[in-house]
Amino acid sequence: MPIYAYRCTACGHEGEHMQKMADAPLTVCPSCQGSSYAKQLTAAGFQLKGSGWYATDFKGGGAAAPAKSDAAPSCPGGACACH
């Protein structure tokens, strides 16, 4: 069952609710009882497990390494232990 994030535009209360996809969206804020409780757009959280296509095609193989910059980092005062 998906977990949906909600936020009340009247009082700012935020909450997460586990609902079936077929359930009607909640509209009443549990904090202020107002009718401006709305579902938020959030990133889906999931983890792929096993030996499927994502492990063989995308997991650490064949991807180019990020380009390195030749420029030295600048540090305030000119002296630091970061490099």
Secondary structure, DSSP 8 states (H G I E B T S, - for coil): --EEEEEETTT--EEEEE--TTS----S-TTT--S-EEE----------SSSHHHHHSSSSS--------S----GGG--S--
